[in-house]
Amino acid sequence: MTTSTTLTHRQRFLNTMHYRTPDRYPLYDFNFWDETIPIWYDQGLDRKWTRRNIHELFELDASLGGGDNTSVKDIGSNVGLLPAFEHEVLQDLGDEEIVRQGDGALVRRHKHHVSIPPHVGHTLVDRQSWTEHYLPKLDPDDPARLPADFAARVAMHTHPDRDYVLTVNAGSLFGWLRDWMGMENIALVPYDDSAWLEEMVTTLADVTVAVLTKIFESGMRPDWCTMWEDMCYNSGPLLGPDHFKQYLVPHYRRITDICYKYGCDVISVDCDGKIDALVPHWLDAGVNCMFPIEIGNWADPVDLRERFGKEMLMMGGFDKHILAQTPDAIDAEILRLTPLVESGGYIPFCDHRVPPDVPLVNYQYYCKRAGQVWGKRLQ
């Protein structure tokens, strides 16, 4: 049990996201680029620290999206393709190779360094390929959608003294389709075959609703439901707001309605880029938390709070470029964001995974100062 002054991780998260005063503010990051920690080894980091446990070195509560966290845990359900496509090398090009990924996309991948591989083809190209290759992998009742030890997880996660934040993943309604068939193809579908787009989005939502129903009816009560879309770039959304409202909003509502019914009222979407044209529609659909608030010339967390008010919760939004600058610049940004942090409904961290141009000493300094200012540590 907690004392009168020290909250559990769960209580602290819920107080922060519900505009109640916590004992201190959650200290998170969003994990790291693959190249970052190997570069930090060259800068003196002990190799016992990896992307799974390095948040402990930095005295953070959790590293979202990659850490072995004790303060934030996911149920472990799966609303995606089951089974995933077999990883298959289709062509060897020397230093590069053409590979079919687990989502069916064909990409050109470099063998010796990590980068985002460009798409060169897709398994999902038309209704026939959807019916033949994808629809069978989207069975809402596939027992593999729940962890093999589901009963044990129910017992653990329904413990009355649970002190950690419990999350559940609700998948994607557009971002996955874009990955599966490519940007150009998905952009044409609303015009060439809108009924097919509706069918695909409905199918994805059906899977999510079915899995969430089983989870909630088991007695588990996640605190935070997460989604992923990545459907904006630096000038705006990849799907127009009118099409977004027509095709996606009704199915977001199906997902959020069941979450709210069972008391899960922090529902985030992970979308990079210029999101402001879609925010009103997400909010209308019950998706109330924007993550990770990527910084650009379009907005920052202070501006977004002024424009959308406290209805919109936020996570992220600390400019990664500032982390590569000076301690004074880091201090200035921490202090600039502090009034927003203290107003509630906002958990700051690097606006995406920490990139390799951020020196280890800079990130250590950032975490120390965040711990002092937001974590209320004395030293």
C-alpha positions in Angstrom: 0.0 0.0 0.0 1.1 3.6 -0.5 1.8 6.2 2.1 -0.1 9.5 2.3 2.7 11.2 0.3 4.0 8.7 -2.1 1.9 7.4 -4.9 2.3 4.2 -6.9 3.2 4.4 -10.6 -0.4 3.8 -11.5 -1.8 6.4 -9.2 0.8 8.9 -10.5 -0.1 8.3 -14.1 -3.8 8.5 -13.5 -3.5 11.7 -11.4 -1.4 13.3 -14.1 -3.7 12.3 -17.0 -6.8 13.3 -15.1 -5.6 16.8 -14.0 -5.2 15.8 -10.3 -2.0 16.8 -8.5 0.4 13.9 -8.2 3.3 13.7 -5.8 5.6 14.1 -8.8 5.3 13.7 -12.5 6.0 10.4 -14.4 9.5 10.2 -16.0 9.4 8.3 -19.3 11.2 8.1 -22.6 10.2 6.5 -25.9 13.3 4.3 -26.2 16.1 4.7 -28.8 17.1 4.4 -32.4 19.0 1.1 -33.0 22.2 3.0 -33.6 22.0 5.2 -30.5 23.2 2.9 -27.7 26.0 1.3 -29.8 27.4 4.8 -30.3 27.1 5.5 -26.6 29.2 2.4 -25.9 32.0 4.2 -27.9 31.4 7.2 -25.6 32.0 5.1 -22.4 28.6 3.5 -21.7 29.0 0.2 -19.9 27.8 -2.6 -22.2 25.6 -4.0 -19.4 23.1 -1.3 -20.4 20.9 -2.0 -23.3 17.7 -0.5 -24.8 15.8 -2.9 -22.5 17.2 -1.7 -19.2 19.0 1.6 -19.7 16.1 3.6 -18.3 17.2 2.2 -14.9 20.6 3.9 -15.3 18.8 7.2 -16.1 16.4 6.7 -13.2 13.3 6.9 -15.4 10.1 5.2 -14.5 9.7 3.5 -17.9 11.0 3.3 -21.4 8.0 3.0 -23.6 8.2 0.9 -26.7 11.2 -1.2 -25.8 12.1 -1.3 -22.1 11.7 -4.1 -19.6 9.4 -2.0 -17.5 7.9 -2.7 -14.1 5.9 0.5 -13.9 4.1 0.2 -17.3 3.1 -3.2 -18.6 1.1 -4.3 -21.6 -1.5 -7.1 -21.6 0.2 -8.7 -24.6 -2.8 -9.2 -26.9 -2.4 -9.1 -30.7 -4.9 -7.4 -33.1 -2.6 -7.6 -36.2 -1.9 -10.2 -38.8 -1.9 -13.7 -37.5 0.2 -15.4 -38.4 2.5 -12.7 -39.9 3.9 -13.4 -43.3 7.1 -15.5 -43.3 10.2 -13.4 -43.5 11.5 -14.3 -47.0 14.6 -13.1 -48.9 13.4 -12.9 -52.5 16.5 -11.6 -54.2 20.2 -11.1 -53.1 21.7 -7.9 -54.5 25.1 -8.1 -52.8 25.1 -5.5 -50.0 21.3 -5.3 -50.3 18.5 -7.7 -50.6 14.8 -7.7 -51.5 12.8 -9.1 -48.6 9.1 -9.8 -47.9 8.4 -8.5 -44.4 6.0 -9.8 -41.8 3.4 -7.4 -43.1 3.7 -8.6 -46.7 5.4 -5.6 -48.0 8.5 -6.1 -50.3 11.4 -3.9 -49.2 15.0 -3.2 -50.3 17.1 -3.7 -47.2 20.8 -3.0 -46.7 22.5 -6.0 -45.0 25.1 -4.1 -43.0 23.5 -1.0 -41.5 20.1 -0.1 -40.2 17.7 2.3 -42.0 14.1 2.5 -43.0 14.0 0.2 -46.1 12.1 1.6 -49.1 9.1 -0.4 -50.4 9.6 -2.0 -53.8 6.4 -3.9 -54.0 3.4 -5.2 -52.0 1.5 -8.4 -51.5 -1.7 -6.4 -51.0 -2.5 -4.9 -54.3 -6.3 -5.5 -54.9 -9.4 -7.1 -53.6 -8.3 -10.6 -54.6 -5.0 -10.3 -52.7 -6.9 -8.9 -49.7 -9.3 -11.9 -49.7 -6.6 -14.5 -50.4 -3.7 -13.3 -48.3 -4.9 -10.9 -45.6 -8.5 -11.7 -44.6 -7.5 -15.1 -43.3 -4.9 -13.5 -41.1 -7.5 -11.2 -39.5 -9.8 -13.7 -37.8 -11.1 -11.9 -34.7 -11.6 -15.3 -32.9 -8.1 -16.6 -33.5 -7.1 -17.9 -30.0 -3.5 -16.7 -30.6 -4.8 -13.1 -30.2 -4.6 -13.6 -26.4 -1.4 -14.7 -24.7 -1.0 -18.4 -24.0 -0.8 -17.6 -20.3 -3.9 -15.4 -20.4 -5.5 -16.8 -17.2 -2.3 -16.1 -15.3 -2.2 -12.5 -16.6 -5.8 -12.0 -15.7 -5.0 -13.1 -12.1 -1.9 -10.8 -12.0 -3.5 -7.7 -13.6 -6.7 -7.8 -11.6 -4.9 -7.8 -8.3 -6.5 -5.1 -6.1 -3.1 -3.6 -5.2 -1.8 -3.4 -8.7 0.7 -0.6 -8.7 1.7 -0.3 -12.4 0.1 1.2 -15.4 -1.6 -1.5 -17.5 -1.8 -0.9 -21.3 -3.7 -2.6 -24.1 -3.0 -2.2 -27.8 -5.9 -1.4 -30.1 -3.9 -1.6 -33.4 -4.5 0.7 -36.4 -7.2 1.6 -38.8 -5.1 3.3 -41.5 -1.4 3.2 -40.8 -1.3 -0.6 -41.2 -3.1 -0.5 -44.5 -0.7 2.1 -45.7 2.2 -0.1 -44.8 0.6 -3.2 -46.3 -0.2 -1.7 -49.7 1.9 1.5 -50.0 1.1 5.2 -49.9 0.1 5.6 -53.5 -2.2 2.6 -53.5 -4.0 3.5 -50.3 -4.4 7.1 -51.5 -6.3 5.9 -54.6 -8.6 3.4 -52.8 -11.2 5.9 -51.5 -11.7 7.1 -55.1 -11.4 3.8 -57.0 -13.1 1.4 -54.6 -14.5 3.1 -51.5 -16.5 0.0 -50.5 -13.3 -2.0 -50.3 -11.6 0.6 -48.1 -14.7 0.5 -45.8 -14.4 -3.3 -45.7 -10.7 -3.3 -44.8 -11.2 -0.6 -42.0 -14.3 -2.5 -40.7 -12.3 -5.7 -40.6 -9.4 -4.1 -38.6 -11.9 -2.6 -36.1 -13.8 -5.9 -35.8 -10.6 -7.6 -34.7 -9.8 -4.9 -32.1 -13.4 -4.8 -30.7 -13.5 -8.6 -30.4 -10.1 -8.7 -28.5 -10.9 -5.8 -26.3 -14.3 -7.3 -25.4 -12.6 -10.5 -24.2 -10.0 -8.6 -22.2 -12.6 -6.4 -20.5 -15.0 -9.2 -19.8 -12.1 -11.2 -18.2 -12.2 -8.5 -15.4 -9.0 -6.7 -16.5 -9.2 -2.9 -16.5 -6.4 -1.4 -18.5 -5.5 2.2 -17.7 -4.3 3.2 -21.1 -5.3 2.0 -24.6 -2.8 2.7 -27.4 -3.2 2.9 -31.1 -0.7 3.6 -34.0 -1.4 5.4 -37.2 1.6 7.5 -38.5 -0.7 9.1 -41.1 0.7 12.7 -41.2 3.8 14.2 -42.6 5.3 17.7 -42.3 2.5 19.4 -44.2 -0.5 17.6 -43.0 -2.4 14.3 -43.1 -2.0 11.5 -45.7 -5.7 11.0 -45.7 -7.9 14.1 -46.0 -10.0 15.2 -43.0 -13.3 14.5 -44.9 -12.3 10.9 -45.7 -10.9 10.5 -42.2 -14.2 11.5 -40.8 -16.2 9.3 -43.2 -14.2 6.1 -43.0 -12.3 6.1 -39.8 -14.2 8.1 -37.1 -17.1 5.6 -36.8 -14.8 2.7 -36.2 -12.6 4.7 -33.7 -15.9 5.3 -31.9 -16.6 1.5 -31.8 -13.2 1.0 -30.1 -13.3 3.9 -27.7 -16.9 3.2 -26.7 -15.9 -0.2 -25.3 -12.9 1.4 -23.5 -14.9 4.1 -21.9 -17.7 1.6 -20.9 -15.1 -0.3 -18.8 -13.4 2.8 -17.4 -10.3 3.0 -19.7 -10.3 6.7 -20.5 -6.8 7.4 -21.7 -6.8 6.4 -25.3 -3.7 7.5 -27.3 -2.8 7.5 -31.0 0.9 7.4 -32.0 1.1 9.7 -35.1 4.1 11.7 -36.2 4.0 14.9 -38.2 1.5 17.7 -38.5 -1.6 16.3 -36.8 -3.6 19.4 -36.1 -6.2 18.9 -39.0 -7.1 15.5 -37.6 -7.0 16.3 -33.9 -10.6 17.5 -33.7 -11.8 14.3 -35.4 -9.8 12.1 -33.1 -11.2 13.9 -30.1 -14.7 13.6 -31.5 -14.1 9.9 -31.9 -12.9 9.5 -28.3 -9.2 9.3 -29.0 -8.1 11.8 -26.4 -4.2 11.6 -26.2 -1.7 12.6 -28.8 1.7 10.7 -28.8 4.6 11.5 -29.2 3.9 15.1 -30.4 6.6 15.4 -33.0 8.1 18.8 -33.0 8.4 20.8 -36.3 7.6 24.2 -37.7 3.9 23.3 -37.3 3.3 23.0 -33.5 4.6 22.2 -30.1 2.9 21.0 -26.9 2.4 24.6 -25.5 0.7 25.7 -28.8 -1.4 22.5 -29.0 -2.7 23.0 -25.4 -3.6 26.6 -26.3 -5.5 25.5 -29.4 -7.2 22.3 -28.2 -7.5 22.9 -24.4 -7.4 20.3 -21.7 -9.7 17.9 -23.7 -6.5 16.8 -25.4 -4.0 14.8 -23.3 -0.4 14.7 -24.6 2.8 12.7 -24.3 6.2 13.5 -25.8 7.0 16.8 -27.3 10.5 17.5 -26.0 12.4 18.5 -29.1 15.0 15.8 -29.9 17.2 18.4 -31.7 17.5 20.3 -28.4 18.9 17.2 -26.7 21.8 17.3 -29.1 22.6 20.9 -28.2 24.0 22.4 -24.9 23.0 21.9 -21.3 21.7 25.5 -21.2 19.4 24.8 -24.2 18.2 21.6 -22.4 17.5 23.5 -19.2 15.7 26.2 -21.1 13.3 23.7 -22.7 12.7 21.9 -19.5 11.8 25.2 -17.8 9.6 26.3 -20.8 7.6 23.1 -20.6 7.3 23.0 -16.8 4.2 25.2 -16.5 2.5 22.9 -19.0 3.6 19.8 -17.1 2.3 21.2 -13.9 -1.0 22.0 -15.4 -1.6 18.3 -15.9 -2.6 16.0 -18.8 0.9 16.0 -20.2 3.9 13.7 -19.8 7.0 15.0 -21.6 9.8 13.0 -23.2 11.8 13.1 -26.4 9.5 13.6 -29.3 10.4 10.3 -30.8 13.0 7.6 -30.1 16.3 9.2 -29.0 18.5 9.6 -32.1 22.2 8.8 -32.4 23.3 12.4 -32.7 22.4 13.0 -29.0 25.6 12.5 -26.9 25.4 10.2 -23.9 26.4 13.1 -21.6 23.6 15.2 -22.9 21.0 12.6 -22.3 22.3 11.9 -18.8 22.1 15.7 -18.1 18.5 15.8 -19.5 17.4 12.9 -17.4 19.0 14.3 -14.2 17.4 17.7 -14.7 14.0 16.2 -15.6 14.3 14.2 -12.4 15.0 17.3 -10.4 12.4 19.6 -12.0 9.5 17.2 -12.9 10.5 14.3 -10.6 11.1 16.6 -7.7 14.4 15.0 -6.7 16.5 17.0 -4.4 19.8 16.2 -6.2 
